[in-house]
Amino acid sequence: MSLKFNDKSEKPRFIYKRNPLVENAFQIFEFKDDKENYEPVGDYTLIDTSEDPELTEKNVMNLVSRLNGRKELINVSNLTSGQLLYNIVDDTEESEKVTIMLRSHDKKGVSKENAVIKIEKGVFDDIRIKS
């Protein structure tokens, strides 16, 4: 199949942008075929403002890559010496979004809150990782 100049290229299902209203936050968008446009489906908000902004954005890029089904992620080991852990805080039937708390752990003591992801229910349901 060859693409011609005016052919549409395939859009990624998910993209992200910095949130213009909230410092240290990103919005996650999903392409909606019925609207032929990207619609907001979630957000990633940094809590630990001591984190390097480059690491924060790379974490968001990795999240969006996974949502798009990609296996290959950006290696961030040179930017951190700890682990990033998570727990699902709110996933009740009444809630419209799933809330996920990310926690950083430097392998000493207790982990601390790093960021929070709030994303529409169902977004993670049919994610398949491409090889």
N, C-alpha and C positions, 0 to 999 in steps of 0.2 A: 504494500500500500504506500503510495507516495502522497505527501501532503502538498497541496498547492498553496500559493500565497494567501488566499482568502479562506482556506479551510480552518475551522476551529480546532485548536489543540485541546486535548483533554485537560480539564481543570482538576487540581487536587481536590479531594473531598473536603479536607480541612485546611484552614490557614489560621494564622494569628496576626494580631496587630497590637501595638502598644495601646493601652487605654489612655485616651487623651484627658480623661477626667480624674484618674487616680494614679498617683505616683507609684512606681514599682509594681504596676499591674499590667496584665495583658488580656486581651479579649480573644476568645477562640470562636471561629466561624465555621459553619458547615455549608457547602454548596447545596442549595435546594433546587432540584430539577424543575419542580412545578413553578417556581418563581424565577428561575434562571438567574439566581443571584445568591450571594453569601448572606446567611443570617446568623446572628450571634447565638451560640449554644452554651457558652460557658466563659469562665474567667479564671485566671491564675493570678493570685495576689501574694506578693512577697510580704512576709511578716518580719523576718530577720533582716533588717536594713543594713547590717554589717556585711552581708554577703556581697561578693563581687558582682556588679551588674552583668558582666560578661557571662558568669556562671549561671545567673538567673535566666538570661535569654537562651542560653544553650539548653538548659533544662526544659524550657518551654518548647524549643525547637525539637527536642527529643520526644516530648509528649505528643506534639503534632505529627511527627514522623510515625510514631507508633499508631496514632489514630488513623493515619493514612495507610497502615498496613506494612510499613517498612520495618525490616529487621535491623539494618545497619543504622547505628546511632552515632552521634558525635561523642568522642571520648573526652570526658571531662575530668579524668583522673589527675591531670596536671594542674587543675584549678582547685582541687579539694583533697583533703586527706581523710575525710570521713565518709560515712554512709548516708544515704537518703532513705528514710523509712516512711511508711505511710499507714494510715488507718482511716477507715470509712467512718465518718462521724454521723452522717444523717443519710439514711436510705430507706425511710419509711414509706409506706403506701401513700400517705398524705402529702409528702414533699414532692415538689415538681422537679427538684434538682438533687443530684447526689453531691454531698459535701465530703471532700477528701482532705485530711490534714497531712501535710508533709512535715517530717521531723528530721532534723540533721543530728547525727551522732558522731562525735569525734573519737569514739572508742575509749572515752574516759567519762565516767559518771553517767548522768542521765541525758537523754536526748532532749533537744529543744525545738519548739515550733519554728518551722522554716517558712512555709507557704501554705495557702489554702486554695484548693481547686473546687469550684462549684460548676457542675456541668449537667445539662439536661439528662433526665433518665433515658436510657435506651441507647445513648451514644456509644457506650462500650459494648453493647450487646452483640453486634455483628462484626466486630473488628477481627480481621484475619491477617496474620503477619505474612507478607510476601517473602519468599526466599531469595 
